[in-house]
Amino acid sequence: MATGHGFRHAVLLAAVAPLVFLSPALSHAAPVQPPATATTFDAKHIPEPARVLALLDATAAKQIAVLRDRKLALTGDVVQTLTANWISAAFLTSLTRLTRVSDVSGGNAMLRDTAQHFNFALQGSQSAHSMLDADNIALGETYQELYARSGWEGELAPLKQRLDYVTPYLQLDTAPNRLVWWWCDALFMAPPVFARMSVLTGDPTYLKAADTQWWRQTERLWSPTDGLYFRDARFIDRRSKNGKRVFWSRGNGWVVGGIARVLESMPVDYPSRHKYVDTLRTMSASLAKLQRPDGLWSANLLDAQDPPGAETSGSAFFVYAMAWGINHGLLDRKTYLPVVLRGWSALAGAVQPDGLLGYVQLPGDQPWPTKADDHAMYGTAGLILAGLEVMKLGQPVTALPLAEPGRQPAPPAWAPPPVPADATPEQRAAYQRRIAEHQAVADLAFEPSRDMPGAQPPRADGIVNPRISLPLKTPPADQQAARATVRFAPYRFDDILWENDRTAHRIYGPALEAEEPPSSSGIDAWGKLVAWPFMERQLATGKQHDFHGEGIDFYNVNTFRGAGGLGVWYDHKLWTSRNWAHHTILKDGPDVADFSVDYAPWPVDVGRKVWESRRFTLPTGTNFTRMVSTFQSDSPAPLLVGIGIQKRPTANAPARYVADRATGRFTFWGPTDPDKGAMGVALMVDPGQIAEVTEDADNYLVVVKVTPGKPFVYYMGATWSKGRDFHDAASWEAYVKGQNPSFAVPAAGK
C-alpha cells in the first residue's frame, strides 16, 4: 500500500497477481552510469541548478540500474523489484518529470519499457476493493505522460477503463460509512491521476470524483488543531510512548505532494481550488515549525523520540511541496525558502555512497526507525521531485495549471532487424518474408487516422462524434447538472430556446421575421450530447451549425413545420401563421422549462381568420415537450388543424416514417449523414381526436378536430443518433411506443 498496508498486503498482491516476464528491452538494456557527483550543498544559498540536476541524474541512473539488474520472479518480492504497485509508480512518476529536462539517466527508455511490459494496464483485478485501491491507480501517471507525448490512444485506454469503473464509487450521493480512499497516502496515489485525466480527455467527471473523495477523507482524517492528517482512522486516538498524537511523516508527505500534483492540473477557477491551496499553506506552516535542527523531519512528527532519528522520505516530499509552493506563488518565499534550503542540504547529504537516498523508512503504515542503508524507490522519487523544484528556486513564479508536454517523436512500432552479413540465402528469404508481412499490415489494416481523416475517435458506445470545430469550454462543475431551461434570445433575432438533459429546440420570433421574411412558425430540433444547457453557448460561437463538442444544429426548418409545428388544414392545403408575436416564460428550470407564446391572426383562404396560443412544457428526463394549443377564430365553426413533421429537414433523401393512427404515435427517422448522423422526431396525439393522417409536399401531417376556444394537447419529441440515448430508428420507435402520455386538458391557470 502507499507505504500502505505493509508487507502483508504487498506479498498478497504478488501472490494473486503474478507478473509476466520482462521484455528484452527492459531486462537487457545497458544501465547508464553518470559520473559521481557532489552531495554537499550550502543550506544558506540557492544551489546552482546544474549541480542539483547532476545529483538527480546520478541517483535516477543508479535506481534504474538496480531495477534492470534484478530479475523478476512470477511471485515474491514486490518492494525491491519493478512492479505495477505504488512503490514503483512513485519512482516512475518522478522520472516523468525528470525526463522533461534531462534523459542522462535513461529514464525515457525506462518509462516506455515499463509501460510496455505491463501493457499500459493496472493491477488489482482480484477484488472490487482492489480495483478501487488508489495504490493500484498510481502507475497511471506514467501512462498519462507517455500518452501526452505520443498521442497514441492505446496508451491511455486501459487506464481510462479503470478510472471509469472507479469514478462512480468516489461520489456516491450518500457517502458510505467506509471511505473508498481511507488512508492519507491515497491522496498522492490517485487524485493527481484523476485530475490529469480530466485535462487529457476534456471530461471534468474525473476531477469532480477525486475532489469529492478528497474532501470526504479530509473530513475524517484532518486535525485542524495540528494542521496535519492522521494516517487513517486508527490513529485518531493513538498516542506515542510519550503520550503525543501520532502524525506519520511520510503519510503527510504524500498529502502535500498530492496537493501539488492535483493543482498542476486543476483549473484556476475550480470551485474547491482554494481549499487545496489553504491546506497546503496550513500544512506547510505546521511542518516548518517541526523541522529538526539537522534540516530533516522525524518519522513521528510530534515525537522525535518515538522513534528516534530523522527520516528522509517524508522529508523529501515536504521539501518538494514547499519548494513547489514557492515556485508557483502559493507560499511566501521569505518564510519558506530557508526551510527548503535546509531540507535540501540535509537530503543531499543523506545520499549514500551507493548513490541512493538513505534513511528511508521502509514500507509500512506508521512511524518506524531507519538506517543509513534503508533505500526505497519512493525515497528516490521524493529526492528527484524535491530537487527538480529546488532547481527552479531562482526562476520567476510559474502560473498554474501547467501545460501538458508537447508531442514528441514516438519510437517506431516495429523496425526491421539487421540482416547479418553472413546470412544464408534461406535467412535472407525469411527476412524478406517478414518485411513483406509487416508491409501487408501497413497496407491492409484499418487505420482511423488514415481511413477516417479528421474524424473523432469512437466513444465508449461506439458512436463517432462529428468533426469538431472550436471546442466549447466545459462549464464549471457546479453547472454540469441535468437541467431544463428556457431562454428568450433577443440577440439571436428573438429566438426562444428550450432544452433539458436529453433534447433541445427553438422557435423563431418577430425580429427574424423582419430580417428574413416570411420566416417560419415551425419548430427547430437540435442534437444534444450533454446533460447541461448548451444552446446559448453554441450560438455564441457564431457557428451554430458546427459541432463544438456538446451538440449540433443541422435540422433545417425552412418555412415548413419542422418537429411538430401547426397549421390549419383547409382545402387540402396547410395555412400557417408567421412567427410568434408575444411570449411569456412561466418557469426556467431546473426541473421544467415552461413558457407560452401567442401567434397573431392569420388568414385561412379568404373567408376566415384564426389565431393561436400555445404552452410548451418540457421536464427533465424526457424527449417530449407537452403542447397545449388553443385556437381562436372569427368563426365558431370547427377547425381541422394539421400537426406536421417535416419530410426533409437534414437532406433531400429518403427517411423512415411510421404512422400508427390507432395509438396516435408518429415517428420519423431521417437519413444518416456520415459525419453528423440522423435526427429522429415523434408526435403523440390523442387517437380520438384524429380526423385524418395525410401529407403535403413538405410535411407528414396528423390532422385533428379542434373547436375554437377549446384547448387540446399533443406531444412533440426529438432525438439525435449521435446523442446519448437513441442511436437508431428501432430504439427511438420503441421509446415512443413505451410512452404513456396524458391528453387531459389542464384546468385554467394550471
N, C-alpha and C positions, 0 to 999 in steps of 0.2 A: 504494500500500500504506500501511498506517497509518504514514505517513511512510516508508512501506513499501518497495515495490520501486522507488520513484523514478519519474522522468518516463517512462521506457520502459514500465513497467507501466501507468501511467495512460493514456498515449496508446493502448496496445494495447487497453485496456478500451473506450475511446471508439470505436475503430475497429470492434470486433466487436460492441459492444452499443449501437447508436445510440439516441439519446433521441427520445421523442416531443415534440411542441411543447408549450409551457407552456399551461396552462389560462388562460382570460381572467382569472380571479381572481388568478392569480399574476403574469401579465405586465402587468396594467394597474392593480393596486391602488396607491393613492397612498401613498408612503412616509411613515412617521411621523418627525417631526423634533423630538425633545425639545430643550429649551434646552441650551446649552453648560453643562458642569459642571466643577467644580474637580477637578484630578487630583493635588493635593498633600495628603498625609496624614502626620501625625506618627508616626514609627516607634516612639515610646515609649508611645503610648496607644491603646487600643481605639477605633476610629473610630465616629462616630455612624452607625447603620445607614442612616438616610435619605440621608446623603451617599454612602455606598457604593452604595446602590440607584440613586441618580440617575446615578452613573457607569455602572453596569451597563445601565440603561435606555438611556442615550445611546449606548453602544458597540454594544449589540444593535440599536438602531434604525438606526445607521449601517451595520452589516453587512447588515441586511435591505434597506435602501435600495440598497446597492451591488448586491446579488443581484437585486433586482427590476428594476434598471435595465439589467442585462446580458441581452442576447438569447441564447437557447440555440441552438446550431447542432446539426445532426444528428451531426456528428463534430467533434473538435478538443479544445479546452482543457477538461480535467476538473479543473483545480486552482483556477481563479478563479471558475468559474460553478457554479451549483447542479447537482449530480448525485446519483446514488444511492450514491456511494462514501463511503469513510471520512472524507474531508475535510469534506464537507457534513454527514455524520452526526454528527461530533463537535460541530459548532456547534448542530445541531438538538437534540442531547442536552442541551446547556446551556440551550436555550430551554425544554425540557420542565420544567426545574427553575425557571427564572426566571419562567415564566408561572404558576407556582403562587403567586407572591407579587405579581406585577405584570405588567400587559399594556400598559404605556405604549408599549413598543416595537412593538406589533403582532405579537408573537411567536405568539399563538394562531392568528391567520389564516395566518401563515407556515407553521406546523406542518401545519395542515389542508390548505392549498393544496398543499404539497409532497407530502403523503401521497396526496392525490387525483391529483396529477399522475403519480405513479409507481404508481397503482392499488394502493397498500399492498404492493408487491412489492419484490423484491431483485434486484440484478444478479448476473451470474456464471454464466449458463446455458451458456456456450460450452464448458465442460470440467468434468470431475469435480472437479479440484482448485480450480477457481473456485467451484464450488458449496460447497466446504468452507471456502473462504477466509474467515477471520474478518473481514477488512475489508469483505467483501460482506454481512456479517450486521449490522454496526454500526447501520445505519439502522433495524433492528428496534426499537430503544429508542423511536423516535418513534411507531411504530405501537402499541407497548405502552402508551405514555402516553395516546394518543387512545382506545384501546380501554378502558383503565381508567376514563376519564372518561365514555365514551358507553355502554359495554356492547354495542356492535354487533359481533357475531361476525365479520362480514365484514372488519372492520379488523384482525383477528388471524389469520384463516385462512391467507393466503399465507405469513406468517412461520412459523406452526406447521408448515406443509408443508415448508418449507426445514429447520427445525430437526429435524423428524422424519427427514429424509434424512441430516443430518449426525451426529445423535446416535450411531448405532452405530459409526461410524468413530472417534469420540473415545475409546471404551472397549473396543477390541478386546481379547480375552482375553490375547493375547500382544502386547505393544507392538511395533509395527513399527520398523524402523531409522530411518525418516523420521517425524518428528512431523507431525501434521496442522496444528497451530499452532506453527510452528518459530521464529518471531521474537517477541521480548518484547512488541512493540506490540500483538500479538494479544490480550493479556490484558486490555486495555481495551476492545477492539472487540467481542468475542463473549461471554466468560463472564458479564458482567452481564446480557446479553440472555437467556442460558440460565437464569440464576438467577431472573430475574424471571418467565420463562415458567412455571417451577415454581410460583411464587406465583399467577399468574393462572389457571392450569389445574388446580392441585392435584396435578399429576403430578411426583413427585420425580425422574423419569428425567432431565429436562433438567439439573438442577443436578448430579446424580451424574456425568453425562457430562462437563460442563465441569470439574468438580472433578478427575476422573481425568486429563484432558488438562493441566490447570493444573500438577499435581504431576509429571507426566511431563516437561513442559517445564522446570520448576524443577530437576529432577534433572540436566538437560543444561546449563542456562544460568546457574544460580545460583553466585555466587562467595562462599562462606562467609568467605573471608579479608577481602573488601571489603564484604560486606553489600549487594551490588548485583547486578543482572542484566546479563550480556552481551547485546548486541542479538540476535545469533544465533551459531551455531557458528563462523562465520568469524572472529569477534572474540576467541575464547578465547585464542589465542596471538598476536594482533596487538598491536603496540606503537606508541605515538605517536613523533613525531620525537625526543622527549626520552627515549625508552625506557620510557615508562609504559604501564600497561594502559589499554585504551580502553573506557570506560564512557560511553555516549551519554546525555546529559542527558534529552532528550525520551523516549527509549526507557524509561528508568527512571521518568520521569514518567507514562508510560502505565501502567506496572505499579502504582505506588502509587495512581493514580486508579482503576484497575480493581479493586484490593483494596477500596477504599471502596465502590464501586458494588455489588460482589458481596455485601459484608457487609450492605448495606442490605436485601437480600432473603433472606439466609441465616438459617435458624432458629438460635436461640441454642444449641440442643443438637446441632447438626450435628457429626458426628464429627471433621471436619477443620477446624472453625472456628478452633480455637486456632492452627493453623498460619498462617492468613491474618493473624490478629492479631499473632503473633510476627514474621511477615515485615514487616508494617507498622512495627512497633516497631524492628526491626533496621535496616531501610532508613532510617527517619526519623533514627535515631541516626547512621548513616553520613552522610546528607545534611546534617544540621545542622552537622557538622564541616567540610563542604565549601562552606558558604555563603560567598560573596565579601563583602568589606567593603561593597560597594555594595548588598547585600541580595539579589542575584540569584545564579545559578549559571552556571558555564562550560558551554559546549556539550560539551566533553570533561571529565568531572567530575574526573578525576585530573590533568589537564594544562591549566592555564589559558592556556598559550601555544600550544597546538596544537588548535584555532585560538585566537587571542587574542580577548578581549572576552566579554561576557556574552551570554546567550541567554534569551529570555523564555518560550517555550512550555513547555520543561521546567520552568523556574522556577515558572510558573503552576500546573502540576499538583502540584509539591512543596508550594506554599503551600496549595492546595486540600486535599491529603491530610492534611497536618499539622493544619490548622485543623479539618478533619472529624474527625480522631482526637481532638483536644481536646474538640470539641463532643459526642462520643459516649463520652467517658470512657476511651478506649483509649490515649491518650498523656498523659504528665504535663504538666499545664498550665504549671507553673513553668518546666520545661525548654524547652518548645517555643513558648510564647506569644511570647517575644522574637524567635524565628526567623520566625514567621509575620508579625508586625507589620513587621519589617524587609523581608521579602519582599513584603508587600502594598504598602508605601510605594514600593518600587522598581518594582513592576509598574505601579501607577497612574501613577508618574512617567514610565513608558515609553510611555504612551498619547500618540499623536501628534496634532498639530493637526487632522488629518482625522477624529479620533475613534476610530481603531483602534489596537490594540496594535502597537508597533513592535519591531524586533529579534527578530522571529520567524524561526527557521530554516525555510527553505522545504523542501518535501517532499524526502525523501532517506532514507538508512538509516544515517547516521553523522554525527559532529560536522562542522559546516561554518560558516564565518563568516557574520555577519549585518550588516544595515544598518538604520538608523532607519526607512526606508520599506518594510522587509520585513514584509508582513502576510500572514496566512493565517487561514482560518476556524477552524482548531483552536486558533490563538492566542487568538482571541476567545472560544472555548469555555473554554479554561483560565482566562482572566481572569474570566469570568462565574461559573464554578464556584467559583473561589477567593473571589471577592467575596461570593457567597451564604453561604459558610461564615464568612468574616470578619464578616459582619453578625450572626452568632449567637454571637460570642465572649463577649458579655456576658450570655448566657442560661444557664439551668440545663442540665446534661447531658441529652441526649435518648437514650432507650433504643432498642436495635435488636432486631429488624429494624424498618424503617419501614413504616407503614401505606400502602397504596395510596391515591391521591387518590380522593375520593368522586365519585359520579356527578354530572355537570354537564349542564345543558340542552344538548342537541346541536342543531346547526343543522338546519333542515328539509332533507329530501332534495330537495325541489323547491318553489319558491314561484312563483306566477303572476307574470309580468312586468306592469308597469303598462301600462295602455292609454293611449296618447297622447290628449290632449284633442281633437285634430283628426283622430282616426282616422276612416277612411271606414267605411261600413256593411259593406263586404266585410272590412275589417280587424277590425272588431268581431265579425263572424261567425266569422272564423278564430280569434280569441281564445277565443270560447265553445266552439268545437270542441276546442281544445287543453285547456281546463279540463275538458270532458266526458271526454276521453280519459284524463286523469290520474285523474279520479274513478272511471272504469271499472277502472283498475289497483287503486285502493284497495278497490273493492267486490268484484272478482272474483279477484284474485291470492291464492294460498295464503300465509298469514302464520302462522308457527309460534306466535308469542305469542298469536294470536287463535284459531287453529284447533286448537292443541294446548295449551290452557291448563294451566299447571302442569307440563307435561312437560319432560323433559331434552332438550337438543339432541342430534341424532343423533351417534353415534360414527363413527369413520372407516369401520367396516364396515357402516354404515347402520342399525345397531340403536339403538333409543331406550331408554335405561335407564328403569326405573320412577321414579316421583316419589320424590324423595329426602327423607329425614326424619333430622334430627340427624346430619349427616355424621360418619363416623368419622374421627378424626385418623390420618393416614397414619403408619405406623410408621417409625422411623429407617431410613436407607438400608441399614444392615448387617442389618436384619431383614426385608428385602424379597425375599430369595432364595426360589426354589421349595423347598418343604419338605413332607415328610409328617410328621404328628404325631398323637398320640392323647392325650386328656386325660380324666381322671376329674373330674367336676364335682359334688362334694357340695353346693356352694352352689346347684345347679340340680336338686335332688331326685335326685341320683345319676346324672345323665346320663353316658354315655360318648360323647365326641365324637371323631371321627376325620376327617381330611381330608388332601388333598395339593394339588398345584398345579392340579387340574382338577375335583375333586369333593369333597363334604362330606356326612357322615352322622352320625346319632346313634341310640343305643338307650337305653331307659329302665330305671331301676333301682328298688331296693326303696323308697326314700323317696317316689318318685312313686306307686308302687302303694299306699302307705299314705295318701297325700294325695288321690289320685283313683282309687279302686278302680272297676273291676278293672284299669284301665290297659291296657298293650299290650306284647307282645313283638315287635311289628312294627318295621320299620326305617325311619327317617326319612331323607329326602333334601333337601338344601339346594342352592339355586342359588348358584354361585360365579363371581365376576368377576376375582379377583386371584390371583396365584400364591402369595402368602404366607398363613399361617394367619389366619383372621378370626373363627372361630366364638365363641371366648370373649369377644372384644371386642364382637361383635354381641350376645351375651347380656347383657353388662354395661350395655347401653343401657337395659335394661328394656322395650324394644320390639323383641323378636327377630323379629317378623313383618313389620317395616318394611324398606324398602331404605335402607341408610345409606351406600351408595357402593361396597361391596365384595362383597355377596352378599345373599341373601334366603331366608327360611324361610316358604314358603306351601304346603308339602306337608303335608296333614293326614292323619296315620296313623290316628287314632282307635283303635279296637280291632282294626283289620284288619292285613293282612300288610305293607302299605307296599311297600317296594322290596326284596323278597327274603326276607321273614320266613317261618318254617316252621310246620308243624303236622302232626299225624298224621291221615291221611285214612282214615276208617273209617265204614262205613255211610253213604256219600255225605255225610259231614259232616267238617269240619275241627276237630280237637281241639287247642287251643293252650295253651301254657304262660302263666304270669304273667311278670312282668319278670325280668331276670337276678337271680340270688341271690348270686353270687361273681364277682369279676373279677381278672385278672392282666395288667398291662401288661408285655409282653415287650420291646418296643423303641419308643422315642419318637423316630423320625427320626434324622437328617434325610432318609435315603434311603427309609425304610419306616416305616409305622405298623403295629405288630403287637401283638395282645392276644388274650386268650381270656376266655370267660365260661361259667359253669355255670348251667343252669336247673333249679330244684328239681322233684321229681317232680310229675306231674300225671296226672289220670285220662283214660283213653280208654274212653268208655262206662262200664260198671260192672265190667268184668271184668279190667282191666289198668291198670298204671301204667307210665309212661315218664319218662325224664329225659335231658337232653342237655348235652354240652359242645361248644362251637364256637370255632374260632380264626378271627380276622379279620386279613387281611394286605393292606395297601394300599401299594404302592410309588409313587414319583413317576412322572409321565409317563403315567398310565393312568386311565381312568374306572372300572376294575373292581377290586373287593375280592374276593380269593380266600377262600372259605369252606371250612373243613374241619370237618365235623359228625360227631359220634359220638353215636348214640343208645344208651341202655341201657334195659333193661326187666325187669320181674319175670317175664317170659315169654320163652323163647328164640325164639318164633315170629317170622318175618319181619314187617316193618312196611312200610306204604305211607306215605311222607312227602310232603306237598304243599308245594312251594315257590311262594310267591304273589307276584303283582303286583296291588296294589290297583286297583280299577276306576275309582274317582272320587276321587283324592286332592286335586285342586285345584278341582274344580267338578262339579256334577251335570249333566254334559253329555257328548255322545259323544266318545270318544277313539279313536285308531288303535292297534290291537293286531295284531301279526303273529306267528303261531306256526309255527315250522318244526321239526317233530319230528325230521325226518331229520338235521338238523345240530345240533339241540339249542340253537337260537337263538330267543329270545323277546323281542320288542321292544314297547315301549309308548310312545306319544307323546300326552300329554294335551291337552285343549282349551286354546286360547290365550286368556289373559286380556289385554285390550287394554293394560293397564299392566304387569302382572307377567310376561307371557309364558307359556311352557309348560314342563313338566317331562317329560323322557324317562327311561325306566327300561329295563333289559335284564337278562335271565338267560342264562347259558351253562351248559348241563347236559350231562353225558355221555349221548349218544343211546342207548348200550347199556343204560343204567340206567333209562330212562324206561318206566314202566308204562302211563301214561295222560296225556292232555292234556285238562283239563276246566276247570270253573269252578264257583264257588258264587255266592251273591247278591252278594258283595262283592269277590271276588278271582278273577283268572285264575290257574289252578293247573297246575303241572307236577308230576306225581306220579311219584316214583322208588321203586324197590325197595331196601329197606335191611335189613341184618342187624344186630341188636343187637350192640354191641361192635365193629363194623367201621366205620371212618371212610369217609366219601365226600366228594367235592369238587364244588363248584359255584361259579359266579361271579355276583356281583351288581354292576350298574353303574348310574350315573345321570348325567344332564346337564341343563343349563338352556338354553333357547333364547336367553336374553339373556346367556349367558356368553361365553367367548372361543372356543369350539371348534365347537359344532354348533347351527345356528340353525333347522333344520327336520327333519322326520321322515326325509326321504330321506338326508341326510348322517349322521344318527345310525344308521340302519339299515345304511348302507354301512360305517360304522366297526365296528359289531358283527359284521357278516358277515366283515370282514377280520381278525378276531382269530384267534389260534392257541393256545387255552388248553391247558394240561396238566391232566388229571384224575387223574394219578398220586397216590396217597396217600403223604404224606411218611413217612419212617421215624420210629419213636418217638423223641421228643426233638428232632426237626428242625423 
